[in-house]
Amino acid sequence: MSTRFKLYLIALVALIVVAHVELWRDPDIPLDTKRRLTTLNALGWAAIILPVFAVNQWLKSKTAKTDERP
């Protein structure tokens, strides 16, 4: 993973955390709505990020140097 990609990933996670903190600090939004929005956001990011990690692991296993059988 390149350094630039890591920085973008850290910035993205930081923005998501800040947005959630601000959501939960807002007194005008009902508690039930805050819970639903947080759950929806977490599920959405999980649906995006988990397949990326799964494909990455699959690719590593396919491209790894293994002992060839004669």
C-alpha positions, 0 to 999 in steps of 0.5 A: 500500500502506498503512503498516499493511499494510507493518508487518503484512507486515514483522512476518510476515516477521520471525516467519517468519525467527525461527522458521527460525532457532530451527528450525536452532538446535535440536540435537534435530531431525535435519538432514534434517528441518530441510531438509525443513521449511524447503523445505516452508515456503518452497514453501508461502509461495511458493504463497501470496504469488506469486499475490498479486503476480501478481494485483496486477500484472495489476490494475495493467495493467488499470486503468492509464490507456492511450491509447484508440484511436478 
